[in-house]
Amino acid sequence: MSGLPAPARRVAVDIAEGTGAAHGTFGELLQGVLPDGTAFLVTLPISLGSRARFRYDPHGPLHVYPAHKTKSLTLARTMLDTHGDGGGGTLVLDSDLLVGKGLASSSADLVATARGVGAVLGLDTSPAAVEDWLRPVEPTDGVMYPGVVVFEHRAVRLRAELGALSPLTVVAVDEGGHLDTVAHNRRPRHVPPDLRREYARLVDDLADAVRAADLSALGAVTTRSAVLNQRWLPKRNLDAMTGIAQRVGALGVVCTHSGTMLGLLLDTTADGHQERLKAARAACSALPGTLSVYRSAATDR
């Protein structure tokens, strides 16, 4: 019997396909440590992200493309083992997000992977379940949730959902280089009690701003957070960007707290937005670094 050919695999019967997607985030609206010692961040979802396509083969090995996406490979293997039938397949990832810049590229890959593999295997891929899938892999941004969330990235746990934002535009300058976000966030840092209390107040201010659709108040929080982050990962363009924000009428500045980018935050729906955007681009193009523009992800308020 061992000499018999293997049965032909039947597409859509033995081999099934599924897809998943996840948005990235332009750094964080706010990031810090609370009085109880909890490290947290607040997401700024953007329209760019990652997409995963998984072709399940119960009789084959598991491969990922590009091959360096080993964290997604590990996650897919874990989900297959949990499913209990073994097997493998082909996982293909495609992303718009630059790596090592603070745009949650790795987190978006992992969430897209969980959704794509889970869709094929019939596993739970609700946001809370995705947290559980990702927790053993690495500290993660809260991009498995729609809208703005307060997320405990080291514990990989939702703290609060704040809601959706009015459309925003970010005129960004990448100061160059690449940062290992996981390694950066694992470094011990001393956050004194008075600063922890300030972070708690900023979370409350930000929650109020999102709830009231007060983008000016939101910009004040993001600017303060960028200033506070200078003690851990300084951005050389911060003073210049703050000045540009005041001149062009931006809401404030926003940064990738564990990355290399700094941006001007603009209200996309405000009167005169196109003129303001043009002025912001012109002013930022004179700064050292690479200019780009990001849009917030569309969500229902």
C-alpha positions as CSV (number, residue, x, y, z in Angstrom):
1,M,0.0,0.0,0.0
2,S,2.9,2.4,0.6
3,G,3.5,2.5,-3.2
4,L,0.1,4.1,-3.9
5,P,0.1,7.8,-4.9
6,A,-1.2,10.3,-2.4
7,P,-4.7,11.4,-3.0
8,A,-5.1,14.6,-4.9
9,R,-5.8,17.6,-2.8
10,R,-9.1,19.3,-3.6
11,V,-9.1,23.1,-3.6
12,A,-11.9,24.5,-1.3
13,V,-12.2,21.1,0.3
14,D,-8.8,20.0,1.5
15,I,-7.3,23.4,0.9
16,A,-9.1,26.4,2.1
17,E,-8.2,30.1,2.0
18,G,-8.8,33.0,4.3
19,T,-7.8,36.7,4.5
20,G,-7.3,39.2,7.3
21,A,-6.3,42.8,7.6
22,A,-5.3,45.3,10.3
23,H,-4.7,49.0,10.3
24,G,-1.5,50.6,11.6
25,T,-1.2,53.6,14.0
26,F,0.8,56.8,13.7
27,G,2.7,56.3,16.9
28,E,0.5,57.2,19.8
29,L,-1.7,60.1,20.8
30,L,-0.3,59.5,24.3
31,Q,2.1,57.1,25.9
32,G,3.3,56.8,29.4
33,V,3.0,55.1,32.8
34,L,0.1,55.4,35.2
35,P,0.3,55.7,39.0
36,D,-0.1,52.0,39.5
37,G,2.9,51.3,37.3
38,T,1.0,50.2,34.2
39,A,2.6,51.1,30.9
40,F,0.0,52.3,28.4
41,L,-0.4,53.9,25.0
42,V,-3.3,55.4,23.1
43,T,-3.6,54.5,19.5
44,L,-4.0,56.8,16.5
45,P,-5.4,54.4,13.8
46,I,-4.3,55.3,10.2
47,S,-5.7,54.2,6.8
48,L,-2.5,52.1,6.0
49,G,-2.0,48.7,7.3
50,S,-1.2,45.0,6.7
51,R,-3.1,42.2,4.9
52,A,-2.7,38.5,5.3
53,R,-3.8,35.7,3.0
54,F,-3.6,32.2,4.4
55,R,-4.0,29.0,2.3
56,Y,-4.5,26.1,4.6
57,D,-3.2,22.7,3.6
58,P,-3.9,19.9,6.1
59,H,-1.2,17.7,4.5
60,G,1.6,20.2,4.0
61,P,4.3,22.2,5.8
62,L,3.8,25.8,6.9
63,H,5.5,28.6,5.0
64,V,5.4,32.4,5.3
65,Y,6.2,35.0,2.7
66,P,8.2,37.2,3.1
67,A,10.3,34.7,4.9
68,H,11.6,37.2,7.5
69,K,8.1,37.5,9.0
70,T,8.9,34.9,11.6
71,K,6.6,36.2,14.3
72,S,3.6,35.7,12.0
73,L,4.9,32.2,11.2
74,T,5.1,31.4,15.0
75,L,1.6,32.7,15.5
76,A,0.2,30.7,12.6
77,R,1.9,27.6,13.9
78,T,0.4,28.1,17.3
79,M,-3.1,28.6,15.9
80,L,-2.8,25.5,13.7
81,D,-1.6,23.4,16.8
82,T,-4.6,24.8,18.8
83,H,-6.9,23.8,16.0
84,G,-5.7,20.3,16.7
85,D,-5.6,18.9,13.1
86,G,-1.9,19.9,12.4
87,G,-1.1,20.6,8.8
88,G,0.3,23.8,7.4
89,G,-0.2,26.0,4.5
90,T,1.1,29.2,2.9
91,L,0.8,32.6,4.7
92,V,1.4,35.7,2.5
93,L,1.7,39.1,4.1
94,D,1.6,42.5,2.4
95,S,1.9,45.8,4.2
96,D,1.9,49.5,3.5
97,L,3.7,50.2,6.8
98,L,7.3,51.2,7.1
99,V,9.2,49.0,9.5
100,G,11.1,50.3,12.6
101,K,9.3,53.7,12.4
102,G,6.7,53.4,15.1
103,L,3.7,52.7,12.8
104,A,2.8,49.3,14.5
105,S,3.9,47.3,11.4
106,S,4.7,44.2,13.4
107,S,1.4,44.4,15.4
108,A,-0.6,44.9,12.2
109,D,1.1,41.9,10.6
110,L,0.2,39.7,13.6
111,V,-3.4,40.9,13.9
112,A,-3.9,40.4,10.1
113,T,-2.3,36.9,10.5
114,A,-4.6,36.0,13.4
115,R,-7.7,37.0,11.4
116,G,-6.6,35.3,8.2
117,V,-5.6,32.0,9.8
118,G,-8.5,32.1,12.3
119,A,-11.0,32.6,9.4
120,V,-9.9,29.4,7.8
121,L,-9.7,27.3,11.0
122,G,-12.9,28.6,12.5
123,L,-11.1,30.0,15.5
124,D,-12.2,33.0,17.6
125,T,-10.7,36.2,16.2
126,S,-12.6,38.8,18.3
127,P,-10.4,41.6,19.6
128,A,-10.1,40.0,23.0
129,A,-9.3,36.6,21.5
130,V,-6.6,38.2,19.3
131,E,-5.1,39.7,22.4
132,D,-4.8,36.1,23.8
133,W,-3.2,34.9,20.5
134,L,-0.6,37.7,20.4
135,R,0.3,37.9,24.1
136,P,2.9,35.1,24.0
137,V,4.5,36.5,20.9
138,E,5.4,40.1,21.8
139,P,4.3,43.4,23.3
140,T,1.7,44.7,20.9
141,D,-0.2,47.9,20.0
142,G,-4.0,47.8,20.3
143,V,-4.7,47.7,16.5
144,M,-7.0,44.7,16.9
145,Y,-9.6,47.3,18.1
146,P,-11.3,49.9,15.9
147,G,-11.1,53.5,16.9
148,V,-9.0,55.0,19.7
149,V,-8.1,52.8,22.6
150,V,-6.1,53.0,25.8
151,F,-4.0,49.8,25.6
152,E,-1.6,48.2,28.0
153,H,1.0,47.2,25.3
154,R,3.3,45.2,27.6
155,A,0.5,43.2,29.1
156,V,-1.3,43.1,25.6
157,R,-4.6,44.1,27.2
158,L,-7.3,46.6,26.5
159,R,-7.7,49.2,29.2
160,A,-10.5,51.4,27.7
161,E,-12.2,52.1,24.4
162,L,-12.4,55.9,23.8
163,G,-14.3,56.0,20.5
164,A,-13.8,57.3,17.1
165,L,-12.1,60.5,15.9
166,S,-13.1,63.0,13.3
167,P,-10.9,62.6,10.2
168,L,-7.3,63.7,10.8
169,T,-4.3,64.3,8.6
170,V,-0.7,63.9,9.8
171,V,2.1,65.7,8.0
172,A,5.1,63.7,9.1
173,V,8.9,63.9,9.1
174,D,10.8,60.7,9.5
175,E,14.1,61.6,11.2
176,G,15.8,58.4,9.9
177,G,17.1,55.1,11.1
178,H,15.2,52.1,12.4
179,L,14.1,51.3,16.0
180,D,13.4,47.9,17.5
181,T,10.2,48.9,19.2
182,V,10.0,45.7,21.4
183,A,13.6,46.2,22.7
184,H,13.0,49.9,23.3
185,N,9.8,49.3,25.3
186,R,11.5,46.6,27.4
187,R,14.2,49.0,28.6
188,P,13.7,50.0,32.3
189,R,12.8,53.6,32.8
190,H,12.2,55.6,35.9
191,V,9.0,57.5,35.8
192,P,8.6,59.6,39.0
193,P,5.3,59.7,40.8
194,D,4.4,63.3,39.8
195,L,4.9,62.4,36.1
196,R,2.7,59.3,36.5
197,R,0.0,61.4,38.0
198,E,0.3,63.8,35.0
199,Y,-0.1,60.9,32.6
200,A,-3.3,59.9,34.4
201,R,-4.6,63.4,34.0
202,L,-3.7,63.4,30.3
203,V,-5.6,60.1,29.8
204,D,-8.7,61.7,31.4
205,D,-8.2,64.9,29.2
206,L,-7.8,62.8,26.1
207,A,-10.9,60.7,26.9
208,D,-12.9,63.9,27.3
209,A,-11.5,65.3,24.1
210,V,-12.5,62.2,22.1
211,R,-15.9,62.1,23.6
212,A,-16.6,65.8,22.9
213,A,-14.9,65.7,19.5
214,D,-12.7,68.5,20.8
215,L,-9.7,68.3,18.4
216,S,-8.0,71.3,19.9
217,A,-7.9,69.7,23.3
218,L,-6.7,66.4,21.7
219,G,-3.9,68.3,20.1
220,A,-2.8,69.8,23.4
221,V,-2.5,66.3,24.8
222,T,-0.6,64.9,21.9
223,T,1.8,67.8,22.0
224,R,2.4,67.4,25.7
225,S,3.0,63.7,25.3
226,A,5.6,64.4,22.6
227,V,7.4,66.8,24.9
228,L,7.4,64.4,27.8
229,N,8.8,61.6,25.6
230,Q,11.9,63.7,24.8
231,R,13.5,62.4,28.0
232,W,13.4,58.8,26.6
233,L,13.5,59.1,22.8
234,P,14.2,62.7,21.8
235,K,13.1,64.0,18.4
236,R,15.5,66.7,17.1
237,N,12.7,68.4,15.1
238,L,10.3,68.8,18.0
239,D,11.0,72.5,18.6
240,A,10.8,73.3,14.9
241,M,7.6,71.3,14.4
242,T,6.0,73.0,17.4
243,G,6.7,76.3,15.9
244,I,5.3,75.3,12.5
245,A,2.2,74.0,14.2
246,Q,1.6,77.4,15.7
247,R,2.2,79.2,12.4
248,V,0.0,77.1,10.1
249,G,-2.8,76.5,12.7
250,A,-2.2,72.8,13.2
251,L,-3.9,71.1,16.2
252,G,-0.5,70.2,17.6
253,V,2.3,67.7,17.1
254,V,2.1,63.9,17.5
255,C,5.0,61.5,17.6
256,T,5.9,57.8,17.4
257,H,7.0,57.4,21.0
258,S,8.9,54.2,20.1
259,G,9.9,55.2,16.6
260,T,11.5,57.8,14.4
261,M,8.7,60.0,13.2
262,L,7.1,63.3,14.3
263,G,4.1,64.9,12.7
264,L,1.7,67.8,12.6
265,L,-1.9,67.0,13.4
266,L,-4.5,68.6,11.2
267,D,-8.3,68.6,11.2
268,T,-9.2,67.2,7.8
269,T,-12.7,68.6,7.8
270,A,-11.8,72.2,8.9
271,D,-12.3,75.1,6.6
272,G,-9.1,75.9,4.9
273,H,-7.7,72.5,5.3
274,Q,-6.1,72.2,1.9
275,E,-4.3,75.6,2.3
276,R,-3.2,74.6,5.8
277,L,-2.0,71.2,4.5
278,K,0.0,72.9,1.7
279,A,1.6,75.3,4.1
280,A,2.5,72.4,6.5
281,R,4.0,70.3,3.8
282,A,6.1,73.3,2.6
283,A,7.4,74.1,6.1
284,C,8.1,70.5,7.0
285,S,10.0,69.8,3.8
286,A,12.7,72.2,5.0
287,L,13.4,70.0,8.1
288,P,16.0,67.2,8.0
289,G,14.2,64.0,7.3
290,T,11.7,62.4,4.9
291,L,8.3,64.0,4.4
292,S,5.1,61.9,4.2
293,V,1.4,62.4,4.8
294,Y,-0.9,60.0,6.7
295,R,-4.7,59.9,7.1
296,S,-6.6,58.6,10.1
297,A,-8.5,55.4,9.6
298,A,-12.2,55.8,8.8
299,T,-14.4,54.8,11.7
300,D,-18.0,55.5,12.6
301,R,-18.5,58.0,15.4
